[in-house]
Amino acid sequence: MGKALCRVWLLLSCVALSGMARADVDPVDLADRRILTARDAATRGDAARLEQLLATPSTHPLEPYIGYWLHAARLARGLDATQLPAMRAWLDANDGSYLAERLRSDWLKRIGREGPWSAFNEEYAKLQQPDIELQCFAIRAGNLTAATALQALDAQWLSLMDTPESCMAPLQSLLESGRRSREDGDWRLRRLVEANRLTGARQMLPLLDDAPDAIGLGRVFENPDRYLASAAAQNGGSRGARELVLAALARMRGDPRTAMARWRQLDDSRYSAAERAYALAQIGWGAAIALLPDANDWFARARALSPRLPMSDEQAAWQVRAALRVGDWAGVQASIERMGEAQRGLPEWTYWRARALQVQGRTAEAQALYERHAGQPNFYGILAAEALGRSLLWPQPAQPPSVQEMQRVEATGDVQRAAALLRLNMRTEGQREWAWALRNGDDRWLLACAEFARRLGYYDRAIAAADRTRSQHDYSLRYLAPYYDVFAREARVRQLDLHWLYGLTRQESRFVITARSSVGAQGLMQIMPATGRMVARQIGVSDYAQRDLAETGLNVQLGAAYLRNVLDSLSNSPVMATAAYNAGPGRARRWRDTRPLEAAIYAETIPITETRDYVKKVLANTIAYAVLLDGRPMSLTRFMGSIPASTGEPAGDPLP
C-alpha cells in the first residue's frame, strides 16, 4: 500500500473511530457539559466563549442561563449601547422567569444611578418583586408606584437597617415633609446603633438638627467603654452629646454589668426621664440576653420612668424572657400587652400571655388565647393544644395530585430549570428557581410540586413546597421520612427516640445528603469534620476519612452516636441535648438556672436566635414524626421534661 493511500486509510479510520466514540456518549451528558462549560466561562468572565455557545442554542432547560450569564457580564462591565437590543430581546423572550427578574433588577439599579428615569419607569413596570433599593429609586423616579413605595418605606422607618443609598433622599423627604418628626429621626438613629450599623447611623446624622458628632459616633463604635469613661461623656450636656452616651450604653449590651457601672458614674440629672429609661432598658436588654436575674428589675425601672418607652421587637421579646426567667407572670403579661399588635399575635407571645393569665387565675381568658394557635404543627401550637388537654391535630390529607396536575408541574419551565440545576449540583441556583416556581402557587400547585420533588429525591424542595400550603395539607410530604432503615437502626443501637432523630435531621439538612454548611458541617446530620473524627474513633470506625461524611449510613451513625454522647452528658435532657447539637454542650449548660427550670422557658430564653429557633423546630418536628410514624400523639411537655438546676460544674465542652 502506498504512503499516500495509507495516510488516507488511517485518516478515515480515525474519523470512523471518533464517530463511534461520539455515538457512545449520552447526548444528555453532552448537553449538561455544554451548560457546565458556559458556567465556567461565566465564572472566568469569558464573554467570547459565552457568545460562541449562545450562537448554537439547544433545547436544554438551562439554555436561558447562557444568555443570562452573557448579559449579566456585559452589564457588570458597563453595557455598550450596541449590546442593549440583544439584552432587551433576551428579557422579552424570558419574561416572567427568575433570571429575567434578576437581570432586569440589576439593569434597573444601573439606570437608577445613571438615568434616565423614563427608561427606568418603562422597565420597572415589568418587575414582579422589586427590592427596597429599587422601590426607593421608583420613589425618586415619581412613577405610578411612587406613593405606595413611599408608604412602604415609611412603614420600615424603624426596621430598615441595611439602608441602600437610593433610600436616603426619600427618608429625608419623610422628615422634611413632616410625615416623620425629629423625635422619629432620633429613634431611627438609635435603632441603627442598636443593630451595629455604623454606616447607616452616619447617614442619618446630616438629616437631624443638633445631631451627635460624627467623630464621636465613630469613637462610640470603636470602644464604647472608653468613650463612657472620657471627658466628653462626663461633661457633655447637649442633645447630641447625650445621644452619644446612650449609643455607647447600647453598644455595651454584651457587658451589662460594666455598662451599669459606667451609667452610675454619670450625672444622670442632665438626662430626661425618657433618656434615663432608654439607658436602663438597653442595659436590661443586655442583662436579659446574659440571663442575669437583674434584667427584669432593670426593665421594670425603665418602665417606671417611661411607661410608653418604644422598643424594637427584639428588645420587647427579651423583656418578656427576662420576666419568664424569674417567674414574674404579671410582668410577662404586662410586657406582652405593651407589644405591637402584630408581634403580640405571634404564637409564642399568645401562648405565654395565656400562661400568665392562667397562673393568675383568669382561666377563661387563657383558654381563649390558647385556642388561637392550638393544634398548629409548631412548638407553641402543640403546647397550646396540650394546655387545652388535646394533642397535635393531624389534618385530613388532601387529595393526591392528579395526573393532569403533575403534568402541568413537569411542563413548567421554572420547575424544569430547578430540577436540572439540582441534578447538576448547582443547589443555590436550583433553590432560587424553585422558590420562584412556588411564589404564587395555590395549594394544589404546591402539593403537586412537592410530589414532583419527592419522586426525584429532592426532599428539601418537597418539604419547602408542602410547608407552604394554607388549607389543603399533606403532612407526609411536610415530614418526609427517607432512609428509614438507617435511622431506625441507629435509633435502636443508640437507644434514641426515632422521632427525635428524624426531627433533628429534618432541621439540619432537610435530608440532603450533600448538604454542607458555611462552617463545614456535612451530610444528613451536618457533622463537623473534627466531630466526625472523634466520634469515629470512639465507636471504632478505623478507616474513617472526611469524605465518608457524605455517605448516608456512616453520617447517621456518627450523628446518632454524638447525640447520644451529649444526651448522656446533659442529664438525659433532650431539650439541652438539642441545644448542644447546634451550639455545643458548654453553652447548653450555661443556659440553665440556679433552680430547676421549665423546659419551655429554657427553650424560649436561649440567647442565640439561631439555636432558640432550632430547638423549638426540632422539638415540634419530633411530635409530628411521632404522629406520622406511629399514628398516635405524643406529649411534647412530657418529652421535654424539665431542666435541672445548674450544679456549678465547669461548662466546658468535653465534645466538639
C-alpha positions as CSV (number, residue, x, y, z in Angstrom):
1,M,0.0,0.0,0.0
2,G,1.4,3.4,-1.0
3,K,2.2,6.0,1.7
4,A,-0.4,8.4,0.5
5,L,-3.1,5.7,0.4
6,C,-2.0,4.6,3.8
7,R,-2.4,8.1,5.2
8,V,-5.9,8.3,3.7
9,W,-6.9,4.9,5.2
10,L,-5.6,6.0,8.7
11,L,-7.5,9.3,8.5
12,L,-10.7,7.5,7.5
13,S,-10.2,5.0,10.3
14,C,-9.7,7.8,12.9
15,V,-12.9,9.6,11.6
16,A,-14.8,6.3,11.9
17,L,-13.5,5.7,15.4
18,S,-14.3,9.2,16.6
19,G,-17.8,8.8,15.2
20,M,-18.2,5.6,17.1
21,A,-17.0,7.4,20.3
22,R,-19.5,10.2,19.8
23,A,-22.3,7.7,19.2
24,D,-21.4,6.1,22.6
25,V,-21.7,9.4,24.5
26,D,-25.0,10.1,26.2
27,P,-26.5,13.2,24.5
28,V,-27.8,14.3,27.9
29,D,-24.2,14.3,29.2
30,L,-23.1,16.3,26.3
31,A,-25.9,18.8,26.8
32,D,-25.1,19.1,30.5
33,R,-21.4,19.6,29.8
34,R,-22.3,22.5,27.5
35,I,-24.1,24.2,30.4
36,L,-21.2,23.5,32.8
37,T,-18.8,24.8,30.2
38,A,-20.9,28.0,30.0
39,R,-20.9,28.3,33.8
40,D,-17.1,28.0,33.9
41,A,-16.8,30.7,31.2
42,A,-19.1,33.0,33.2
43,T,-17.0,32.4,36.3
44,R,-13.9,33.4,34.3
45,G,-15.6,36.3,32.7
46,D,-15.1,34.8,29.3
47,A,-17.8,36.6,27.3
48,A,-16.3,35.4,24.0
49,R,-16.9,31.8,24.9
50,L,-20.4,32.6,26.1
51,E,-21.2,34.3,22.8
52,Q,-19.8,31.3,20.9
53,L,-22.1,28.9,22.9
54,L,-25.1,31.2,22.5
55,A,-24.7,31.2,18.7
56,T,-25.6,27.5,18.7
57,P,-28.7,27.2,21.0
58,S,-30.0,23.9,22.4
59,T,-33.3,22.7,23.9
60,H,-31.6,22.1,27.3
61,P,-33.8,23.6,30.1
62,L,-30.9,25.6,31.3
63,E,-30.2,27.2,27.9
64,P,-31.5,30.6,29.2
65,Y,-28.7,30.7,31.7
66,I,-26.1,31.1,28.9
67,G,-27.8,34.3,27.7
68,Y,-28.2,35.4,31.3
69,W,-24.5,34.9,32.1
70,L,-23.5,36.8,29.0
71,H,-25.8,39.8,29.5
72,A,-25.0,39.9,33.2
73,A,-21.3,40.0,32.4
74,R,-21.8,42.8,29.9
75,L,-24.0,44.8,32.4
76,A,-21.3,44.4,35.1
77,R,-18.7,45.9,32.8
78,G,-20.9,48.7,31.6
79,L,-23.4,48.0,28.9
80,D,-22.5,49.1,25.4
81,A,-25.3,50.7,23.6
82,T,-24.9,48.2,20.7
83,Q,-25.5,45.4,23.2
84,L,-28.7,46.8,24.5
85,P,-31.0,45.4,21.8
86,A,-29.8,41.8,22.4
87,M,-30.4,42.1,26.1
88,R,-33.8,43.5,25.6
89,A,-34.6,40.7,23.2
90,W,-33.4,38.1,25.8
91,L,-35.5,39.8,28.5
92,D,-38.6,39.7,26.3
93,A,-38.0,36.1,25.4
94,N,-37.6,35.1,29.0
95,D,-40.1,37.5,30.6
96,G,-41.7,36.2,33.8
97,S,-38.7,34.0,34.7
98,Y,-36.5,34.2,37.7
99,L,-33.5,35.0,35.5
100,A,-35.3,37.9,33.7
101,E,-36.4,39.3,37.1
102,R,-32.8,39.2,38.3
103,L,-31.2,40.7,35.2
104,R,-33.8,43.4,34.9
105,S,-33.3,44.3,38.6
106,D,-29.6,44.7,38.1
107,W,-30.2,46.7,35.0
108,L,-32.7,49.0,36.8
109,K,-30.2,49.6,39.6
110,R,-27.7,50.8,37.0
111,I,-30.4,53.0,35.3
112,G,-31.4,54.3,38.7
113,R,-27.8,55.5,39.4
114,E,-27.2,56.8,35.8
115,G,-30.7,57.6,34.4
116,P,-32.8,58.4,32.5
117,W,-36.0,58.0,34.6
118,S,-38.1,57.4,31.6
119,A,-36.1,54.2,30.8
120,F,-36.3,53.2,34.5
121,N,-40.1,53.6,34.6
122,E,-40.6,51.5,31.5
123,E,-38.6,48.6,32.8
124,Y,-39.7,48.9,36.4
125,A,-43.3,48.2,35.4
126,K,-42.2,44.7,34.3
127,L,-40.8,43.7,37.6
128,Q,-42.7,41.3,39.9
129,Q,-40.8,41.6,43.1
130,P,-38.8,44.9,43.4
131,D,-36.5,45.1,46.4
132,I,-36.2,48.1,48.7
133,E,-33.4,49.7,46.7
134,L,-35.5,49.6,43.5
135,Q,-38.6,50.8,45.4
136,C,-36.6,53.8,46.6
137,F,-35.5,54.5,43.0
138,A,-39.2,54.3,42.0
139,I,-40.0,56.9,44.6
140,R,-37.4,59.2,43.2
141,A,-38.5,58.5,39.6
142,G,-42.0,59.5,40.5
143,N,-43.7,56.6,38.7
144,L,-47.1,55.2,39.3
145,T,-45.9,53.1,42.3
146,A,-44.1,56.0,44.0
147,A,-46.7,56.8,46.6
148,T,-47.2,53.1,47.5
149,A,-43.4,52.6,47.7
150,L,-43.0,55.7,49.9
151,Q,-45.7,54.3,52.2
152,A,-43.8,51.0,52.4
153,L,-40.6,52.8,53.2
154,D,-42.4,54.9,55.9
155,A,-43.6,51.6,57.5
156,Q,-40.0,50.4,57.7
157,W,-38.7,53.6,59.4
158,L,-37.5,51.8,62.5
159,S,-36.8,48.4,60.9
160,L,-34.9,49.1,57.7
161,M,-31.3,48.5,58.9
162,D,-29.3,47.9,55.7
163,T,-30.2,51.2,54.0
164,P,-29.4,51.5,50.3
165,E,-28.1,54.8,49.1
166,S,-31.2,55.2,46.9
167,C,-33.3,55.4,50.1
168,M,-31.6,58.3,51.8
169,A,-33.3,61.0,49.8
170,P,-36.8,59.5,50.3
171,L,-36.0,59.1,54.1
172,Q,-35.0,62.8,54.2
173,S,-38.2,63.7,52.4
174,L,-40.2,62.0,55.1
175,L,-38.6,64.2,57.7
176,E,-38.8,67.4,55.7
177,S,-42.4,66.9,54.8
178,G,-43.3,66.5,58.5
179,R,-44.5,62.9,57.9
180,R,-41.8,61.9,60.3
181,S,-40.8,64.0,63.3
182,R,-37.4,64.9,64.7
183,E,-38.1,62.5,67.5
184,D,-38.7,59.8,64.9
185,G,-35.3,60.7,63.5
186,D,-33.7,60.2,66.9
187,W,-35.3,56.8,67.2
188,R,-34.2,55.7,63.8
189,L,-30.6,56.6,64.7
190,R,-30.9,54.7,68.0
191,R,-32.2,51.6,66.2
192,L,-29.3,51.7,63.7
193,V,-26.8,52.0,66.6
194,E,-28.5,49.1,68.4
195,A,-28.2,47.0,65.2
196,N,-24.5,47.8,64.9
197,R,-25.0,49.7,61.6
198,L,-22.3,52.5,61.8
199,T,-22.7,53.4,58.1
200,G,-26.4,53.8,58.3
201,A,-26.1,55.7,61.6
202,R,-23.7,58.2,60.0
203,Q,-26.1,58.6,57.0
204,M,-28.7,59.8,59.4
205,L,-26.6,62.5,61.1
206,P,-27.0,65.1,58.4
207,L,-30.7,64.7,58.5
208,L,-31.0,65.7,62.2
209,D,-30.7,69.0,63.9
210,D,-28.3,69.1,66.9
211,A,-27.2,65.6,65.9
212,P,-24.4,63.7,67.6
213,D,-20.9,64.4,66.3
214,A,-19.8,62.0,63.6
215,I,-16.3,61.6,65.0
216,G,-17.7,60.9,68.4
217,L,-20.1,58.3,67.0
218,G,-17.1,56.6,65.4
219,R,-15.4,56.5,68.8
220,V,-18.5,55.1,70.4
221,F,-18.5,52.2,67.9
222,E,-14.7,51.7,68.2
223,N,-14.7,51.4,72.0
224,P,-17.9,52.3,73.9
225,D,-16.4,51.7,77.4
226,R,-13.5,54.0,76.7
227,Y,-16.0,56.7,75.4
228,L,-18.1,56.4,78.5
229,A,-15.0,57.0,80.7
230,S,-13.9,60.0,78.6
231,A,-14.4,63.7,79.5
232,A,-16.8,64.0,76.5
233,A,-19.2,61.6,78.1
234,Q,-18.7,63.0,81.6
235,N,-19.2,66.7,80.7
236,G,-21.4,66.7,77.6
237,G,-24.9,68.1,78.1
238,S,-26.2,68.9,74.7
239,R,-28.8,66.7,73.0
240,G,-26.2,65.3,70.6
241,A,-23.7,64.6,73.4
242,R,-26.4,62.8,75.4
243,E,-27.3,60.7,72.4
244,L,-23.7,59.6,72.2
245,V,-23.7,58.4,75.8
246,L,-26.9,56.5,75.1
247,A,-25.4,55.0,72.0
248,A,-22.4,53.8,74.0
249,L,-24.6,52.1,76.5
250,A,-26.5,50.4,73.7
251,R,-23.2,49.2,72.2
252,M,-22.2,47.8,75.6
253,R,-25.1,45.4,75.8
254,G,-22.7,42.5,75.7
255,D,-21.3,43.6,79.1
256,P,-24.3,44.8,81.0
257,R,-22.7,44.9,84.5
258,T,-19.9,47.2,83.2
259,A,-22.5,49.3,81.4
260,M,-24.5,49.8,84.5
261,A,-21.4,50.7,86.5
262,R,-20.5,53.3,83.8
263,W,-24.0,54.7,83.8
264,R,-24.0,55.1,87.6
265,Q,-20.8,57.2,87.3
266,L,-22.5,59.7,85.1
267,D,-24.6,62.7,86.3
268,D,-28.0,61.4,85.2
269,S,-29.7,64.7,86.3
270,R,-28.8,66.1,82.8
271,Y,-30.9,63.4,81.2
272,S,-34.7,63.4,80.8
273,A,-36.8,60.6,82.3
274,A,-37.2,59.1,78.8
275,E,-33.5,59.2,78.2
276,R,-32.8,57.5,81.6
277,A,-35.4,54.9,80.8
278,Y,-33.8,54.2,77.5
279,A,-30.4,53.7,79.2
280,L,-31.8,51.3,81.7
281,A,-33.8,49.4,79.1
282,Q,-30.7,48.9,77.0
283,I,-28.7,47.6,80.0
284,G,-31.7,45.4,80.9
285,W,-31.8,44.0,77.3
286,G,-28.1,43.0,77.6
287,A,-28.7,41.5,81.0
288,A,-31.6,39.5,79.7
289,I,-29.5,38.0,76.9
290,A,-26.9,37.2,79.5
291,L,-29.6,35.5,81.6
292,L,-28.9,37.8,84.6
293,P,-31.7,37.9,87.2
294,D,-31.2,41.7,87.5
295,A,-32.6,42.1,83.9
296,N,-36.2,42.0,85.0
297,D,-35.7,44.7,87.7
298,W,-33.8,47.0,85.3
299,F,-36.6,46.7,82.7
300,A,-39.1,47.5,85.4
301,R,-37.2,50.6,86.5
302,A,-37.1,51.7,82.9
303,R,-40.9,51.3,82.5
304,A,-41.5,53.2,85.7
305,L,-39.6,56.2,84.3
306,S,-41.3,55.9,80.9
307,P,-44.3,53.6,80.6
308,R,-44.6,54.2,76.8
309,L,-40.9,53.7,76.1
310,P,-40.6,52.5,72.5
311,M,-38.8,49.2,72.0
312,S,-37.7,47.2,69.0
313,D,-39.5,43.8,68.6
314,E,-36.3,42.0,69.7
315,Q,-35.9,44.2,72.8
316,A,-39.6,43.7,73.7
317,A,-39.2,40.0,73.3
318,W,-36.3,40.0,75.7
319,Q,-38.3,41.9,78.3
320,V,-40.8,39.1,78.3
321,R,-38.0,36.5,78.5
322,A,-36.4,38.3,81.5
323,A,-39.7,38.1,83.3
324,L,-40.1,34.4,82.4
325,R,-36.7,33.5,83.8
326,V,-37.6,34.9,87.3
327,G,-41.3,33.7,87.2
328,D,-42.7,37.2,87.2
329,W,-46.0,36.3,85.5
330,A,-47.6,39.7,85.9
331,G,-44.6,41.2,84.2
332,V,-44.9,38.6,81.4
333,Q,-48.5,39.6,80.8
334,A,-47.8,43.4,81.0
335,S,-44.8,43.2,78.7
336,I,-46.7,41.2,76.1
337,E,-49.6,43.5,76.2
338,R,-47.3,46.5,75.5
339,M,-46.1,44.9,72.3
340,G,-47.4,46.0,68.9
341,E,-50.4,44.1,67.7
342,A,-48.6,42.1,65.1
343,Q,-45.9,40.9,67.5
344,R,-48.4,40.3,70.3
345,G,-50.3,38.0,68.0
346,L,-47.4,35.6,67.2
347,P,-47.8,32.0,68.6
348,E,-45.1,32.4,71.2
349,W,-46.4,35.6,72.8
350,T,-50.0,34.4,72.5
351,Y,-49.1,31.3,74.4
352,W,-47.1,33.0,77.2
353,R,-49.7,35.6,77.6
354,A,-52.2,32.8,78.1
355,R,-49.9,31.1,80.6
356,A,-49.6,34.3,82.5
357,L,-53.3,34.8,82.7
358,Q,-53.8,31.1,83.7
359,V,-51.3,31.4,86.5
360,Q,-53.2,34.5,87.7
361,G,-56.5,32.5,87.8
362,R,-58.0,34.0,84.6
363,T,-58.7,30.7,83.1
364,A,-61.4,31.6,80.5
365,E,-59.3,34.3,79.0
366,A,-56.3,32.0,78.9
367,Q,-58.2,29.3,77.1
368,A,-59.5,31.7,74.5
369,L,-55.9,32.7,73.8
370,Y,-54.7,29.0,73.6
371,E,-57.4,28.3,71.0
372,R,-55.9,30.8,68.6
373,H,-53.0,28.6,67.7
374,A,-53.8,25.3,69.3
375,G,-53.0,22.3,67.1
376,Q,-50.8,24.0,64.6
377,P,-47.6,22.0,63.9
378,N,-45.2,24.4,65.6
379,F,-43.8,24.4,69.1
380,Y,-46.4,26.8,70.6
381,G,-49.3,25.4,68.7
382,I,-48.5,22.0,70.2
383,L,-48.1,23.4,73.7
384,A,-51.3,25.4,73.4
385,A,-53.2,22.2,72.4
386,E,-51.8,20.3,75.3
387,A,-52.7,23.2,77.7
388,L,-56.3,22.5,76.5
389,G,-56.0,18.8,77.0
390,R,-55.6,18.0,73.3
391,S,-52.8,16.7,71.1
392,L,-51.3,17.9,67.8
393,L,-54.1,17.9,65.2
394,W,-53.2,15.9,62.1
395,P,-55.3,17.4,59.3
396,Q,-57.1,15.2,56.8
397,P,-54.7,14.6,54.0
398,A,-55.5,16.4,50.8
399,Q,-56.3,14.5,47.6
400,P,-53.1,13.4,45.9
401,P,-52.1,15.4,42.9
402,S,-53.9,14.3,39.7
403,V,-52.1,13.2,36.6
404,Q,-53.1,16.5,35.0
405,E,-51.7,18.5,37.9
406,M,-48.4,16.5,37.8
407,Q,-48.1,17.0,34.0
408,R,-48.6,20.8,34.5
409,V,-45.8,20.9,37.0
410,E,-43.5,18.8,34.8
411,A,-44.1,21.1,31.8
412,T,-43.3,24.3,33.7
413,G,-40.0,26.0,32.7
414,D,-39.3,27.2,36.3
415,V,-39.7,23.7,37.6
416,Q,-37.6,22.1,34.8
417,R,-34.8,24.6,35.4
418,A,-34.8,24.0,39.2
419,A,-34.7,20.2,38.7
420,A,-31.9,20.5,36.1
421,L,-29.9,22.8,38.4
422,L,-30.3,20.4,41.4
423,R,-29.3,17.5,39.2
424,L,-26.1,19.3,38.3
425,N,-25.5,20.1,42.0
426,M,-26.0,23.8,41.4
427,R,-28.0,24.0,44.5
428,T,-28.1,27.7,45.2
429,E,-29.4,28.5,41.7
430,G,-31.8,25.5,42.0
431,Q,-33.3,26.7,45.3
432,R,-33.8,30.1,43.9
433,E,-35.6,28.8,40.8
434,W,-37.7,26.5,43.0
435,A,-38.7,29.4,45.2
436,W,-39.7,31.4,42.1
437,A,-41.8,28.5,40.8
438,L,-43.7,28.3,44.1
439,R,-44.1,32.0,44.7
440,N,-47.8,32.5,43.6
441,G,-48.9,28.9,43.7
442,D,-52.2,27.7,45.3
443,D,-52.3,24.6,47.5
444,R,-52.9,22.2,44.6
445,W,-49.8,23.6,42.8
446,L,-47.7,23.4,45.9
447,L,-48.7,19.8,46.6
448,A,-48.0,18.8,43.0
449,C,-44.6,20.5,43.2
450,A,-43.9,18.7,46.5
451,E,-44.7,15.3,45.0
452,F,-42.7,16.0,41.9
453,A,-39.6,16.8,44.0
454,R,-40.2,13.8,46.3
455,R,-40.2,11.5,43.3
456,L,-36.9,12.9,42.1
457,G,-35.4,12.6,45.6
458,Y,-35.1,16.3,46.2
459,Y,-36.5,16.0,49.7
460,D,-35.7,19.6,50.8
461,R,-37.6,21.0,47.9
462,A,-40.5,18.7,48.5
463,I,-40.7,19.9,52.2
464,A,-40.3,23.6,51.1
465,A,-43.4,23.2,48.8
466,A,-45.5,21.2,51.2
467,D,-44.7,23.6,54.1
468,R,-46.4,26.5,52.3
469,T,-49.9,25.1,51.9
470,R,-52.6,27.0,53.6
471,S,-55.8,24.9,53.7
472,Q,-55.0,21.6,51.9
473,H,-52.2,19.7,53.6
474,D,-50.2,16.6,53.2
475,Y,-48.1,16.1,56.3
476,S,-46.5,13.0,54.9
477,L,-44.8,15.4,52.4
478,R,-44.0,18.0,55.0
479,Y,-42.4,15.4,57.3
480,L,-40.7,13.1,54.8
481,A,-39.0,10.1,56.4
482,P,-36.5,8.8,53.9
483,Y,-33.7,6.3,54.7
484,Y,-36.0,4.7,57.3
485,D,-33.9,1.6,57.8
486,V,-30.8,3.6,58.5
487,F,-32.5,5.9,61.1
488,A,-34.4,3.1,62.7
489,R,-31.2,1.0,63.2
490,E,-29.2,3.9,64.7
491,A,-32.1,4.9,67.0
492,R,-32.2,1.3,68.2
493,V,-28.5,0.9,68.6
494,R,-28.0,4.2,70.4
495,Q,-31.3,4.0,72.4
496,L,-32.5,7.3,71.0
497,D,-36.1,8.3,70.2
498,L,-36.5,7.7,66.4
499,H,-38.9,10.6,66.1
500,W,-36.4,13.0,67.7
501,L,-33.6,11.7,65.4
502,Y,-35.8,12.4,62.4
503,G,-36.9,15.7,63.7
504,L,-33.3,16.9,64.2
505,T,-32.2,15.7,60.8
506,R,-35.1,17.4,59.1
507,Q,-34.0,20.7,60.7
508,E,-30.3,20.1,60.0
509,S,-30.3,19.2,56.3
510,R,-33.9,18.5,55.0
511,F,-32.4,15.1,54.1
512,V,-29.9,16.5,51.5
513,I,-27.0,14.0,51.6
514,T,-24.6,16.5,50.0
515,A,-25.5,19.4,52.3
516,R,-22.6,21.4,53.5
517,S,-22.9,24.4,55.9
518,S,-20.8,27.6,55.7
519,V,-18.7,26.4,58.6
520,G,-18.0,23.0,57.1
521,A,-20.7,20.7,58.6
522,Q,-21.6,17.9,56.2
523,G,-24.2,15.4,55.3
524,L,-27.6,14.5,56.6
525,M,-26.8,15.2,60.2
526,Q,-24.4,18.0,59.5
527,I,-21.3,16.6,61.1
528,M,-18.3,18.8,61.6
529,P,-15.1,17.1,60.4
530,A,-13.4,17.2,63.8
531,T,-16.5,15.8,65.5
532,G,-16.6,13.1,62.8
533,R,-13.0,12.0,63.5
534,M,-13.5,12.0,67.3
535,V,-16.8,10.0,67.2
536,A,-15.5,7.6,64.6
537,R,-12.5,6.9,66.9
538,Q,-14.9,6.4,69.9
539,I,-17.2,3.9,68.1
540,G,-14.3,2.0,66.4
541,V,-14.6,3.2,62.8
542,S,-10.9,2.6,62.0
543,D,-10.8,3.6,58.3
544,Y,-12.7,6.8,58.6
545,A,-11.9,9.7,56.2
546,Q,-13.6,13.1,56.0
547,R,-15.1,12.2,52.5
548,D,-17.1,9.5,54.3
549,L,-19.4,12.1,55.8
550,A,-21.2,12.2,52.5
551,E,-22.1,8.5,53.0
552,T,-25.7,8.2,54.3
553,G,-25.2,5.3,56.7
554,L,-22.0,6.5,58.3
555,N,-23.2,10.1,58.6
556,V,-26.3,9.0,60.5
557,Q,-24.2,6.6,62.6
558,L,-21.8,9.3,63.6
559,G,-24.6,11.8,64.2
560,A,-26.6,9.4,66.4
561,A,-23.5,8.5,68.4
562,Y,-22.7,12.1,69.0
563,L,-26.3,12.9,70.0
564,R,-26.2,10.0,72.5
565,N,-23.0,11.4,73.9
566,V,-24.4,14.9,74.5
567,L,-27.6,13.4,75.9
568,D,-25.7,11.4,78.4
569,S,-23.6,14.4,79.4
570,L,-26.6,16.7,79.9
571,S,-28.8,14.9,82.5
572,N,-30.6,13.0,79.7
573,S,-32.4,16.1,78.7
574,P,-33.5,16.1,75.1
575,V,-34.0,19.8,75.2
576,M,-30.5,20.6,76.3
577,A,-29.1,17.9,74.0
578,T,-30.9,19.5,71.1
579,A,-29.4,22.9,72.0
580,A,-26.0,21.3,72.4
581,Y,-26.2,19.7,69.0
582,N,-26.5,23.2,67.5
583,A,-24.4,25.3,69.8
584,G,-22.2,23.0,71.9
585,P,-22.7,21.3,75.3
586,G,-20.9,24.1,77.2
587,R,-23.4,26.7,76.1
588,A,-26.3,24.3,76.8
589,R,-25.1,24.0,80.4
590,R,-24.6,27.7,80.9
591,W,-28.2,28.5,79.9
592,R,-29.5,26.6,82.9
593,D,-30.6,28.4,86.1
594,T,-29.7,28.0,89.7
595,R,-33.1,26.3,90.2
596,P,-34.9,23.7,88.1
597,L,-36.5,25.4,85.0
598,E,-39.5,24.6,82.9
599,A,-38.2,23.2,79.6
600,A,-40.3,25.6,77.5
601,I,-38.9,28.6,79.4
602,Y,-35.3,27.3,78.9
603,A,-36.0,26.9,75.2
604,E,-37.5,30.4,74.8
605,T,-34.7,32.1,76.7
606,I,-31.8,30.6,74.8
607,P,-29.7,33.7,74.0
608,I,-28.7,32.7,70.4
609,T,-31.5,33.3,68.0
610,E,-30.5,30.5,65.6
611,T,-30.3,28.0,68.4
612,R,-33.5,29.1,70.1
613,D,-35.4,28.7,66.8
614,Y,-33.6,25.4,66.0
615,V,-34.5,23.8,69.4
616,K,-38.2,24.8,69.1
617,K,-38.4,23.5,65.5
618,V,-36.6,20.2,66.3
619,L,-39.0,19.5,69.2
620,A,-42.1,20.3,67.1
621,N,-40.8,18.1,64.3
622,T,-40.4,15.3,66.9
623,I,-44.0,15.3,67.8
624,A,-45.0,15.5,64.1
625,Y,-42.9,12.4,63.3
626,A,-44.5,10.5,66.2
627,V,-47.9,11.0,64.6
628,L,-46.5,10.2,61.1
629,L,-44.6,7.1,62.0
630,D,-46.7,5.7,64.9
631,G,-50.1,7.1,64.1
632,R,-50.6,8.3,67.6
633,P,-50.0,11.5,69.5
634,M,-47.0,12.1,71.8
635,S,-46.9,14.7,74.5
636,L,-44.3,17.4,73.9
637,T,-44.5,18.5,77.5
638,R,-43.7,15.0,78.7
639,F,-41.0,14.5,76.1
640,M,-39.2,17.7,77.2
641,G,-39.3,17.1,80.9
642,S,-37.7,19.8,83.0
643,I,-34.2,21.4,83.1
644,P,-32.2,20.5,86.2
645,A,-30.6,23.3,88.2
646,S,-27.0,24.2,87.5
647,T,-24.7,22.4,89.8
648,G,-21.8,24.8,89.4
649,E,-19.6,22.4,87.4
650,P,-17.5,23.8,84.6
651,A,-19.4,24.4,81.4
652,G,-16.6,23.5,79.1
653,D,-17.3,21.3,76.1
654,P,-16.0,17.7,76.5
655,L,-17.1,17.1,72.9
656,P,-16.5,19.3,69.9
